[in-house]
Amino acid sequence: MDVSAGEAFNRFLYSHPNHECTVEIYSRLGFIYKNLEFFDLAIKHFTAALNDSRESTFLTKVELRFNIAHCYDIAGDLDRAAIEYRTILTDHSVQLTSSLQAQILRQLGWLCYREECQPVQRPQKIFEAENYLIQSKELEPNCGKTYYYLGRCYGELQDRAHDAFVYYRHSIDKSEADADTWCSIGVLYQQQSQPMDALQAFICAVQSDREHSAAWTDLGRLYEVNCQFSDALHCFKKALKCQPAAPEALKARIRVLEKELHPSSLLIGNLRSLPPSELPGLNEAWRLSIPAELSQRQEEFLKQKQQRYRDGSPLLSTPLTLPQNTNESVEIQIQLMNILRANTAEITERERVLLEVLESKFDKNKKNGIEQSVEMHAKHDFTNGGIKKEMLMDDDAIPSTSSLEIHSTERAITIDNEEIAKEQAKSTKEVSPLPCSFSLAAEVRVPLTITASELMERCRKRIDKPSEFLEIFDEQVKPPSLPKAPQMEKSSPEKLLRPTPVIMVESRKEAYSIELQNYCYNSAVVLIRGLTQTLKMDLSLFSTKSLLEIAPNHEVEIRSQYKMRPDQNVDHLGQPTWTCHSIRSFTTIAHYAQYQAQSFQYSLKEEAEKLRAASAKYGGGSGGTSTDTSNGSLKRRRATVPEESQMPMKLVKFGTNVDLSDETKFKLQLTELSKMPSFARLIAACNMLTHLGHTVYGMNTVQLYMKVPGARTPGHVENNCLASVNINIGPGDCEWFCVPYEYWSAVNELVEKRKLNFLKGSWWPNIDELLEANIPVYRFTQKAGDVAWIGSGCIHWVHSTGWCNNVAWNVGPPTPNQYEMAVHCHEWNKLNGYKSLVPMQHLSWQLARNIRFSNQRMFTLIKHMLIRSLAYSKMIADMLTVYDKPIRMHPRQKGEVSHYCSTCEIEVWNILFVREVNGKFPVYCVQCARKADLSNFTVLQQYTFDDLCGVFDQFRLYPQNRSAVVC
């Protein structure tokens, strides 16, 4: 439900970024993403609501600040959370309610308790936590969490165990179904050797929250101590399924118990000699008195909650009896008309016009027999959970209807009726200062031949002569959708496993041929062999040994992952999953080189031991009889060995995203890569990224990947769907899996079904499931020296099968397909709150300055982008003139990076809105600046309109036979 609501809100924000209800949507989106544990997105949307000058009825400004701090808190950034909490407490400009102040103090106390410190400092931290929590308890004595946190503090002090029990008891009295409290009670009982009481407490914990990993773990330990190993094993597996904080220890216990509970184990025979257990088994434990009573009360509470939901708000219970032939649109319009009538004294002029239109329409219908029988309620009859009237708002020439809050659910009612629209259009012709929305994919409504001066004049009419203004581009663009997968008959897995194109390059002429370039441009994936050898590239410069000599202290991002087969991906229990386990950390090249070498040496040692063991097993006995006897005993021994667990046990470290952009430090390496063909080169005229004029790390810079067997790059598409080049340095191999761009929507659907995020999540597809869904897959092995060309928008994931290094970078083929994909991906990212690393407006203007295009379609795409971009920039400038807001010229510097809005993360081009925040000057887009009050911003312009108009007019299509740079 949260995911669907989030998608609906995002679609609304995309189409109506400046609607007055956006502050409500941002605050609710933040809450949704917080519940989904997408904390970066939650903070982003809470911040957007906080920066808006309008108030939200859902969360006040100070509550938004608290939620931002709480996101940092539960995401594990305790230092940042503590700063945010204390800033709110010490801010005398805000009036804190006693409840909110109590919440902040409670969280500060809990932060102090969780803060890592030396053992000698632990008592001091507990003392600080206790002080905060006591203050919180005094302000809000009915909060069960405060008592629970105090119980945790006292539980660590041996002489305060009784106080811990008292506070846990108070916590249960305030909030009975709190799994954390029941679990902590169980731990205290276990420490005091009261196993039966501990059992009931743990059962109550897992009954309150079936996914409480700590409670299942503690329950398993209790059963294990009491020699009830089957129940212990069941509990440990439950704990492991619930994503525990420390899964390795649990896996070790599970493996031991599985081994010992195997029929061949000696433990099974010894179990019969053990005294009978004091504890009821897991099945009986649910029926013990305290858990049974708790279960009954929880069921009653759930029934009451469901009944309250069914009862609904006054509006939901309002009868609406209309004739069967009345359509849904008419019902909504009649209902809206009556609501407006009930609030006649308080409606605005726009709402009054709408009411008159509705009355004139339905008075006619009334004569034809349509009766209205909607029970009326005045506005003051509806309290919390009823209707909240909101202002009719418009960003368009025709206002939309107001929204109704129905029992904390917003139901947008839109009158989409041509007759009403015509009546309103007659009464007034209004044009907002800016378009309702701005999309880089909007349809252009002016001819390609329009001059810059004509475009400027057309933009001026928006303000000066709105009655004569005609749209330059579509100002109400629908949210983008992913390309639909090609419709084809169900194919066999053999046909869907497509053969990967492999090109053998045997001469420099072939390496630099236009045929190779065009083949790569038109393929989803290509494996090029012999290229690096033919061009005599010294790949040893990228070996771990060489890098260790050049930059031993250079930073390496580490991803800790489980080692599995390339076509396997399982969870902690060994069950198939798409979730790719990956924990982030950092180290240096020197430390990773040591790990890489030790991993190789350990593997050699393992192989040697296996060979010795095999020779010992198969090397004995000279006669046939003795050999048969040996084989028979071997089979018997094998029969007694339990089946090996499927749980992933071995962690490997993958060194990723090593930045090689420093031209001083890595000069030799970068020079060697310049031998590549121009279409695959880092810097080349036919690489669109070269024309950016600034660095985008990981895209137009080289990145190195340092691998051991089992290192994985999860499924993804490159930023803005650009193509990429990857060279395997060796000595080991890598296995690649690729899906063409056309099947993105099909893969995305499978990813979302597993509650994963395609753009931000870490996922590893199951090939069998892809084939079952009729999705083709390329699978190939990249050996040392091989170059993998990953085409535009290709979905891919990579698994190393040996010890190797790889280098990679992105390229932007100047083709219409690549450009369209990049623009579409930009809009898709914008819809989903994901930052596009390629600034498409800036890139388009740079291409117009630097390249002479002979491809009609490519020329048209870029010219349309220039039209949109220039027109929108002019509209912003004209709006600021109307508001008497001065614009300061601030010319763009050479190498200056493109700017992004610090709130919504979209590209901000030419006209920047800047304000000081904590000594820094972040940039904002025009929409976020308008919401936050333009008077607080300084406006900077990077290009003069004369300069832009000159580039616009000079950009033209060149005949193909001209001697020019043609890509």
N, C-alpha and C positions, 0 to 999 in steps of 0.2 A: 504493500500500500504506500509506504514512504517513497519507494522508488518511483511509482507511478505519479504521485503528487509532485515529486521533484521534477520529473520530466515535463509535466504540465506547466509548472511554474517557470521552468527554463524557457519553454516555448513562448510563454507570454512575455517574458523579459526580452527575448530576442526581437519580437515584433513591436513591443511597446516599452522601450527602455526608459522613457521619461514620463510614463503614466503616474498619477499621484499615488496609486496603490503599490508602486514598486517597493517602497519602504516596508510595507507589510509583507510583501513576497520575499524580500531579502531576509527579513528576520525569521520568517517561517522556513525558508530554504536552509538557513544556518542551523536551525533546530533539527531539520530532517537529516542533514549531513552529519550533524553531531550524533544523532541516534544511529546512523549507519556507520559511524566511526571513520568517516572521511574528514578528518579534523582540519586538513589544510583548506578544503572547500568550505567547511563550516566557518572557519575564521575569516575567509575571504568574504562570505556573504554577511556575516555579522558585522564586519568592518564596513561593508557597503551601506548597511542600514544605519550604522553609527554615524557615518559621514553625511548622510542625508539630513538636511535641515528640518525635514518634516518629522513629526513624532509617529511612532508606531503604536497601535492599540494593543499589539501582542506583547511587545517588550519595550520598556522605557530605555532611554539612552544608557543609564547606569546599569540596567539589567543586561543590556547588550555587552557592555564592558565586562561585566561579571562572566557572561557566557564565553567571551573570548578568552579570559583568564582560565576558565574551567576547561576549555578545549586544550590549552597548553598543558594544564594539569593532568588530564586523563591521557594525553598523548605522550606523557613522560618528560616533557620539558619543564622540570620543576623550578629551575631558576627563573625562567621567563614568567612562569605562572605566579611565583611569589612576588616578583616585581609588579606585575599587573594588579594583583590583589592589594598590595600595600599602597599602590598609587591611588586606587579607588578610595581606600580608607582615609588617606591623607588629603584628598581633594576636598577642600572646604567649599568649593563652588557647587557641590551637589548635596542634596538632602537625602541621606540614606534612611530607608525604613528600618525598623528594628529587626525585621525578618531578614532583609538582605545583609545587614551588618552582621547578623548572627551567622548567616551562610558563609560570608567571607572569613570571619574569625574561625569558623569550623574548618574550612578548607586550609587555612594557614596552619592550624594545629595539626591537621592530617599531613600536610607537607613537611612540617618539622619532624613528625614521627617517621616518615619515609625517607628522609634525607640521609644519604650515605655519609658516614663519619667514622673516625677511629673509635675503638671500643671505650677508650677513656672519656670520649666526648659524648657517649651515648646517654648517660644520665642527664646531662645538661639539655640535650635535645628533647628528651622525654619531658623534662621540666618545662621547657618552652611550649611544647605541644599542650601540656596540661593547662598552662595559663590561658592560652588561646581558647581552648575548649571550654574551660570554666566560664570565661566571658561570654562565649556563644550560648552556653546553657542558661545563663542568667537572662540573656536577651530573648531566647526562644526555648522555654523549658519543655515544650512538647515534642521536640525533634528527636526521634529515636536514633538517628545517625550520630548525633553528638554523644549520647550515652555509649553507643557502640565504640566510638573512637577513644573515649575515656577508658572504657574497659580494656581496649587493646594496650593502651599506655600502662595501666596498672597490672595487666597480665604479664608484662615483662619484669615486674618487680616482685621478687619472691615474697616479701612481707606485705604485699598489697593484693594477694590473690582473692581474699574475701571481698575487697572493694571492687575488683574486676567482676566478680559474680553479681554483685549488687547492681552495677551499672549495666551489665548485660541483661539482667532481669528487667531493669527500667526500659532498656531498648526494646525488648520483646513486648512490654506493655504498650509502648508507643506505636511500634510497627511490627506486628507479630510475624509477618511472612518475610522476614529479612534473613536470607541465607547466610550472609556474612556473620551475623550475630550468632545464629545457631551453630555455625561451624566453629567459631571461637569458643563458644561454651563447651562444645565437644572436646576441643583441645585441652581446655582447663580441666575438665573431668578426667581425661586420659592421663594428664600429668599427676593428678591426685589419686590415680589407681581406682577409678570408678568406671569400669568398662561398660556396664549396662547403661548408666546415665550418658556416657559418651556416645554409645551406639544410638540412643534415641535422639540425641542432639544432632548427630551427623545425618540421620535419616530425615529429621525435620529440615535440615539444610538442603539436601538434595530434592526433597519434596517441594520446597519453596522455589528452587531453581535447579531444574534437571541438568543444566549445563555448568554447574558450579564445580570447576575442576579441583579446587583445593579441598572441597568437602568430600568428593569421591576419593581423592588421594588419601586423606586422613582416615576415611572409613576403611579403605583397603589396608592401611597400616595397622589399624585396630584389629581387623580380621587376621592379618598375617601374624601379629604378635600372639594372637590366641590360636594359632595353628589351624585356622580355617582357610586353607590356601585357595580353594576353588572360589570362594566368595571374594577373597582378596584379589585374585586374578581378574574377576569380573569387574570389580571396582576400579582397579588400575586401568583396565581397558576403557572404561567409561571416562575416567579422568583424561586419558590420552586423546580421546575423541573430542574433548571439549577445549582443545588448544591451550594446554597448560603453559605456565611460564618457563618451566624447566623440564622439557620432555625427555631428555637423555636419561636421567635417573629413573624415570618411570619405565622407559623401554628396557633398561637393564633389569629391573625387578620383574617385568613381564616375561622377559626371555628366561630368567632363572626359574620362575614359577612354571612356565610352560614346559621347560625341560624336566623339572622335578615331578610334575603331574603327569608326565607321559607314562603309559602302562609299563614301559621297560625300566622305569626309574626305581631305585631301591627305596625311595621315599614312600612310594605307594604302599609297600608292605609294612613299613614302620608306622604309618598313620594309624593302623588298627591298634597298635600297642599304646597310643597316646590316650590320656584320660579324656573323657567327654568334655566338649567345650561348654563354657558357661554362657556363651552368647547365642541367641537365636540366629538362624541363617538369614540370608538377605531376603528371601521370600517371606519369612515369618516376621522380620523386623518391621515391615510396613504396617503390620496389624497391632503393634505395641500401642499402649494407651495414649501416650502423648502425640506420636505421629498420626494416629487415627483421628484424634480430636482436632488436630491442626488441619488435616485433610478435609474434614467435614465443614469446618468454619471457612476454609478457602473456597469450597464448592458453593456455599451459601453466598459468600461475598461476590463470587463470579456471577451467580444468577441475578443478584441485585444490580450489578453493573450492567449486565445485558439488558435487564428490564428498563433501566434508566435510558439506555441507548435507544431501545425500541420506542419508548415514550416520546422522545424527541422534544423539539422546541414548540412553542405555540404556533409558529407558521407551519411546521410539518403536520401538526394536528388540525390545521384549518381545513374544513371541508371545501371541496371544489367540485360542484356538480354541474357539468356542462353537457350539452347534447353530444351524442356519439360522433356526429359528423364534424365537430369542431376540432381542428388540428391543434397540435401542441404549441405552435407559434402563437395562435390566437389565444389559447389559454394563458400563456405567459404574459401576453400584452394586456389582457383583461385584468389579470392579477396585479400587474405593475400599475395600471391606471387607477385601480382602487387604492393601492398603497399610496400613490401620489395624492389622491383625493383626501386620504386620511391625514396627510401631513401638509395640507395646502398652505398653512401659515408659515411654514419653514422652508419651502422649496425655493430653488434659485430660479432666475429668469429662464435659463435653458430648460430646466425641468418643467417650468410652466408652459413653454412652447410645446414641449413633448406631450404634456397632458392635454393641451388643446387639440393637438393632432389626433391623439388616441380617442378623445371624446367625440370628435367629429366623425371619426371612422366607425366607432361602435354604436353611436346614436342611430346611424343609418342601419347598421346591422340589427339593432334592437327591433326596428320596425319589421324586419324580415323574420323575426321569431327567435333570435338568439337571446336567451335570458341569462342574466348574470346572477349568480347566487354565491358569491364569495363572502364569507363571514368577515366583517371588518373589525380591525383592531387599531386604535390610535397608537401613535409612537410610544407614548409613555406607558402603555400596557405591557410592553415587552421589556423584560429585565435581562440579566445575564443569560446568555444562551438563546435570546430571541433575535429580533432584527435590529441591526445597527444601520441607520441610514447614512449613506456616504454621498459626497458631492458628485454630481454628474460631471465627468471629466472628459476632455478631448485633447488629443494631439492632432486630430484630423479635422478636415472641413466639416464633417458630419459627426456630432458627438455620439459616443456610445452610451449605453444605459448605465445606471448605477449598479453597484454590487450589493448583495444582501448577505449578511453573516447569519447563517442558520445553524444554531447550536454549535458554535465554534467551527463551522464549516462554511467557507466562502463559496457562494454559488453565483457565478457571473451570468447575468441575464442580458443578452444582447438582442436588440431589436434590429433585425436585418430585413427590413421591409422596404421595397422600392418606393411605395407611396409615401411613407413617412420621410424617407431620405429626400424625396423631391420637395415635400412641403418645407422641410428645414432649409434646404438649399435655396429656396425662394426667399426665405426670411432673412438670410444673411449669407455672405460669401466671406468666409474666414480662412486665412492661411497662416498656420503656425510659423514662427520665425525659423524653425528647423524642421526637416522631415521627421515623421513619426519614428522612423528607424533608418539606419544606413547600413546597407549590405554591399560588400564588394562583388556580389554576384547578381545585383539588381539589374533588371532589364533596362537598357538605355533607350530613351524615347526621343532622341535627337539624331539627325543624320551624322554619319562619320565625317562628312565634309564641313561640319560646323567649324567656324574659326573661334579662336580664343576670345576675341572681342564680342562676338555674337553670344558666346556662352556667358561671358561676364554680364552683358546687358540682360540676358534672360534671367540670370540669378538676381539682379537688382529689382526686377519686377516683383519678386516675392515680397519685398518690403514696401517698395514705392507704389506699385500698382498691382495689388493682389488679385484684382478682378481679371487682369490680363495674364496672370502667371499660369504657365503650363508646366507640368512636371518634366524634369530633365531625365530622371530615372525613376523607376518604380520605388515609391516611398513606403509601401506596405508589403514587403517581401515575406512570403511564408517561410517558416523555419526550414532549414535544409534537411534532407534525408539521405541516407546512404544509397549508393547505386544498387538497383535490384539485381539479384543474381540471375544469370542467364537461365532460361527455362529449357531443360533438356530431359530426355527420357532417363529413367533410372539405369545407371551403368554398373557394370561389375567392378569390384575393387581393383582388378587388374587393369582395366581401362582408365580408372580414375587416378591410379598411380602413374602419372605422366612421366615419360622419359625426359630427363633434363638435357637441354641442348649443350653439347660440349664442342668447343671450337679449339682446334689444334693450330697454334701459330708457329710457323717454322722459319719465317724471315721477317726482316724489318719492314719490308713492303707490305706484308700481310698485317703486321702489327699496326701500321699507320694508315691502313686502307679505309676508304669511305664505306666499303661494304661491311666491315666489322662494326663500324660505328652505327650504321643504320640497322644492322641485325640486332645489336644490343638495345638500341632505342625502341625497337618494336617487339621486344621479348620481355616476358615477366621475370625470367632469370636465365643467366648464361654462365657456364663454367668455362673459363678461358685457360687452356693449358699451354705451356711452352712460352708464354709471353715474357715473363720475367727473365727466363734464360736467354731468349732471343735478344732482348734488349740489354743483356749483360748487367742486370741490376744486382747489386751486392746486398742481399737480404740479411747477411750476417750483421749489418749495422743495427738491425732491430732485435738481435738476440739478447737474451737476458744478460749475458756476459758483457756485451758492448755497452748496454744501458747502465749496467752496474759501474762501469768505469767512468761514464760521462756524468751521471746524475744519481748517485746512490741515495740521496735524501729526497728525491722527487716523490711527490705524494701519489699514492695508489689507493683507489677505492676498492674495498674488499666486499665480496658477496659470499657469505657462508651458506652453502647448499648441501643437500644430501646427494650422495653418489648413487646413480641409478643407470639402467640401460637407456639408450637414446629414445626408444619407443615406449618407455615406462615412466609413469609419474604417479606416485602413491602418497597417501597421507601418513601420519605417524603410525597408524595401525596397519598399514600395508594395503589399504583399500584404494582403488583407482580414484583419482581426483584431477581437476584442472588447476587447482591452486599450486603455484610454484613457490616452495619455501625458500626464502632468501633474506638473510639478515645483513644489514649494512654496517660497515665499519671502515676504518682508514689505517693505512700503514705507509711504509716507504718502499722504494724499489729494492733497497738492500735487504730489508726484512722479508719481502716476498720472494726475492731470489733465493734466500736461504731456505724458505719453506718449499719452494719449487724443487730445489736440489734434494732436500731431505725426503720429499715425497717420492722422487724418482729412485733414490737409494733404497728406501723402504720397500718399494714395489719389487726391485731386483732381489732383495732379501727374501721377500714372500715367495717369489717365483722359484728361487733356489730351494727353499724349504719344501715347496710342493713337489719339485722334481726328486728330492731326496726321499720324501715320503712315498712317492709313486714307485721309485726303484726298490724301496724296502718291501713294499706290498707285492710287487710283481717279480722280484728278482730271486726269490727263494725256491728250493726244490729242484732236483735234477731229473727225477723220474716222473712218469705220467701220473702215477697214483698219488704221489705227494702233491703234485700240482693241482690235481682234482680236489684233494682234501683241503688244500690251501684256499682254492676258489670257493669251496663249499662253506668253509668257516668265514670267509670274507662276506659271502652273501648273508650268512646268519648275523654277522655283526652289523651289516648295513640295515638289515630288517629291524634291528633294535634301536637304531638311531632315529630320534624324532625328526619329523619334517622341519626343515629350516624355516624360521619365521620370515614373513615378507616385509616386516618393518624395516624402513631405511635406517641404518645405524651409523654409517660412516659419513662424516662431514668433510667436505672439501672447500677450499678457498679459491675464489675466482678473482683475479686482479683485473679490474675493469676501469674504463674511462681514464687512462693515463694520458694526460694532455701533453702533446708534442708540438705545441704551437710556438714555443720559444725559439726564434730563428737564430739566436746566438748559441744557445745550448745544444740545439739539435740541427745545426746547419747541415752537417753531412747527410743526415737521414732525409731531410727535406729536399736536398739537392738530388739525392738518388731517386726520389719519387717523381721528380720532374722529367724523368726519362719515359714515363708512361705516355700512351697516345693521348692526344689533346682532349678527346671526348671523355676520358677517364682521369684526367689530370686534376690536381687540386686547384691550380691556377691556370685558367685558359679562357680565351675569348668566348668559346662556345660552352662555357659553364656559367649559368646565370648567377650562381653564388659569388663568382669572382667580381661581378659588377656591383655588389653591395657596397663595397668601399669601407667595410668595417668587419670586425671579427665576430663570428657566431660560433662559440666553442662547441666542438664536436660535429660541426656541419662543414664549414669551410676551413677547419683546422683538422689535423691528423690526430687520431686517438689510437692508443695501443691497448691490446688486451693480452694479459699474461695468464696462461691456463695450465691446469693439471687435468688428468682424465676425469670427466664428469662435470666440468664447469659448463654452466648453461646461461645463454642469453634468452630470456623468456619471449613469448610471442609479442610482436609489435609491428607497426608500420613506421617508417622513418618520418621525422618531423615534416609536416606539410606534404607528405607523400612523395618526397624527392627520391631520386635514385641514389644508390650507394655503391661504393667499390670496396672490396675486402680482399686483402692479400694474406694468405697463410704463410708465415715465416718458417714454420716447422719447429722441430723435426716431426712432430706428431700430426695426426689428421683431425679434421672437424667434420661433423655430420650436420647437414643443413636440411630444413624442411620449409617449403614455401607454398603459399596459396596465392593465386592471381588476385589483383585488385578488384576485379568484377565480383568476387565472392565475399567482399568485406561484410556486407549486410548479413550474409548467412553465418559467417564466423562470429560476428558480433552478437547475433541472436543466441548462438550456443554459449558464448561467454556469459551473457546476461542471465541465461537460464540457470547458470551455476553461481549466481549472485556475485559475479566478479565484474570489474570495470575494465573495458577494453583499453581505454586510453591511459589509465593510471594504475591498473592492477598488474599483478605478476601472475601469469598463467601459462600453462604448458598443455597444448591440445592433445587429445587422444586421437591418434590417426584413424583408428577403426571407427570412431564416432563421426569423424569428418567424412570418411568414405560412405558411411551409412546415410549421412545427410546429403549425399550426391555432390560433395565438394572435392574437386581435384586437388592433388597434392604432388609437388615435386620433392623428391628425396635424393640427395647425392652426397658424396664424400669429397671434401676439399683437401687435397694433399699439399705437402710443402711446395711452395712456389706457385700454386694455383691462384688465379684471380677469380673471385665470385662477383659478377655484376648482378645487383639486385635492382630490378626495374622499378619504375615509378609506381608507388602505391602497393607494392608486393608485400604481403604479410609473411613474416618469416620468424623462425626460432632456430637456435644453433646449440649443438652439443659437442664438446671436445672429447674425442676418443683417445687422445694421447697428450703428451706434454708439448705445448706449442705456444707461440706468440702470434698475434694477428694485428695488422694495422688496417684502419678503415677511415673513410671520410665520405661526405655526401657530394653529389654533383647535381646540377640542375640543367638537364638537356633543354635547349631553347626550342621546344616543340609545343604545338598547341595542346596536345594531350597532357603533357607535364604541367603546363601553365594552368590549364583548367582544373586539373587535380589539385594543385597547390591552392588555388583560390577556393575551391569547394571544401578542401580540408580546413582552410582558415575559418570558413563559416561554420563548419561542423565543430571545430574546437571552440569557437565563440559560443555556440549553443550549449556546449557541455562544460563551459567554464575552464577550458584547458588552454594554456598559453601557446600561441603559435610562435615558434622561434624564428621563422622567416617573415620579416616585415614586408608584406606584399605591395603596399602602396609605395614605399620607398624603393623597393626593387623595381617596380614597373617604371617609375620615373628615371631610374638609373639606366634601365634597358633602353628607354626612349632616347636618352642622351648619348649612349655609347654604341648602339648597334643599329645597322641599317637592315631592316627586315625585307625579305622578298617573298615570304610566305603570307598570302592574303589572310588566312585564318589567324595566324599568330599576330599579324599587324592589327587586325580588327579587335582581338581580345585585349591587347595592350591599349589601343586607342580608347576603347570603352572604359578601361580602368582610369585612364587619364581624365576622361570626361567626368566620371563619377567623383574622382578625387579632387579635381580642381573646382568643380561646382560646389561640392560640400564644403571645401575650405573657404570659398567665397561666401557661402551662406553663413558660415560661422562668423566671418569677419563683419558681414553686414548686420548680423544680430547684435554683435558687440557694439557696433556704431550706434544702433538704436538705443542700447542700454547705457550709452555714454561711457563705455569701458575702454580705456586706452590700450592699444597694442604696441608693444615695444619690439623693435627689430633685434633679433638675436641670431645672427648668421650661423649656419651649421659649420662646425669645424671639420677639418680633414680627419678621417678615421673615427669621428664621433659615432657612437652606437645609436641605433634607432631607439626611440622612446616608447614605453608602454605605460598604460594607465596603472597607477599603483593600487587602484581599487579593483577594477574589472579585468585588467591585464590585456586589453586590446591595444593594437598599435595606435599611437598618437602621432599623426603626421602634420608637419608644417606649423600648425597653431597649437601651442602648448599652454596648458593651465598649470601654474606652479604656485605653491604656498609653502611656508616654512612649517615643518613638523619636527620638533625636538632637534633643532639645529641643522636639519637636512631639508632639501628642496625637492620633494617628489613631484612627478608629473602626473596630471590627471587628464582624462578625456573631457570633451565638452559636456557630455551627458552627466557624468559624475560631478563635474564642477557646478553645473546648474542645480543639481539636487542639493549640493552642499552650500549654496549661496555664492554667486559669482563675485560679490563684493570682497570676499576674502582671498581672491586669487590675483596673481599677476599673470598677464597674458603675454606670451612671447611668440614671435613669428620668425621662422627660420629661412624662408624663401620669400622674396618679393613677388607680387603677382605679375609684374613685368617680366621677371626671369622665368616664371612658370609658363606664362603665355608664349614666350619665345620658344621654349622647349616644345610646347603643345603644337604650335604652328609649324615648326620645323620637322616634326615627326611625320614622316610620310612613307608610303610604300615604294620600294625601289625595284625596278625591273631586274630579273634574275641575271641578265647578261652584263650588268654593270660590274665593274671591278671594285667590289666593296667587300667588307667583312660580312659574309653570308653564313649563317649557322644552320 
